[in-house]
Amino acid sequence: MRKNFGKKTWLFPCPVLIVGTYGIDGVPNAMNAAWGGIYDTNQIMLCLSDDHATTKNILRNKAFTVSFADAAHVTEADYVGIVSANKVPDKLQRAGLHVSKAEHVNAPLIEEFPVAIECSLDHVNEDGIVVGNIVNVTADESVLDEKGNLDIGKANFVSYNSAAHDYRVLGNKVGNAFSDGKKLM
Ligand SMILES: Cc1cc2nc3c(=O)[nH]c(=O)nc-3n(C[C@H](O)[C@H](O)[C@H](O)COP(=O)(O)O)c2cc1C
């Protein structure tokens, strides 16, 4: 037996993207975005409401960072998703988050989140989807393996569970992509 739930914006896993930007006065900001993903081969897309401080910052600066929230900082990640810099301009400071300027774009990196993508704005499409060019990926050495590759097992990234409005840690490796399926060829 299966149960029908009707129209739901469910997608699993859903990312918890922390979008970093600078405000008009240079104050760093960040927001939580679950509706986003890879677009084409070297771009990222975000579905952002146009009234967010973040959206205005992206349009003005033509730059943003996208970090992945981790289990150690879900409270901070959620906070930046429920409080707007339109009302609380120093929200990052209040969240206890620390920033440094990204090396390749005019946007802040949030030190507490170990992996981030530095993006330049490519365009906003007719539906208001923000499309950014991936300029660089930066990762803290704490999430690298002995060969210097990203080890997401060390990163403890979280996923947004839209069916229950909670956050889940992404789990263990269970297979090899572009490979396991060959067993059935
Ligand atoms: C789990 C979660 C996911 C969210 N996903 C999105 C999203 O994909 N797009 C969006 O426009 N807002 C999303 N939001 C809401 C924004 O993060 C929120 O309105 C935030 O306060 C905007 O901050 P700003 O005005 O400082 O940019 C999400 C919030 C949460 C808690």
The ligand as an ORCA input file, in Angstrom:
! r2SCAN-3c Opt
* xyz 0 1
  C      15.192     25.740      6.309
  C      14.989     27.071      5.610
  C      15.066     27.115      4.235
  C      14.861     28.323      3.541
  N      14.949     28.323      2.186
  C      14.743     29.484      1.511
  C      14.858     29.510      0.092
  O      15.211     28.520     -0.562
  N      14.579     30.692     -0.533
  C      14.211     31.824      0.140
  O      13.959     32.868     -0.495
  N      14.134     31.832      1.500
  C      14.400     30.699      2.201
  N      14.340     30.692      3.568
  C      14.006     31.928      4.285
  C      15.191     32.911      4.437
  O      16.359     32.260      4.887
  C      14.779     34.000      5.468
  O      13.658     34.709      4.994
  C      15.920     34.923      5.864
  O      15.520     35.629      7.018
  C      16.307     35.951      4.795
  O      17.362     36.720      5.326
  P      17.855     38.126      4.736
  O      16.626     39.000      4.549
  O      18.784     38.640      5.797
  O      18.519     37.834      3.438
  C      14.565     29.508      4.272
  C      14.538     29.457      5.673
  C      14.748     28.248      6.333
  C      14.719     28.215      7.846
*
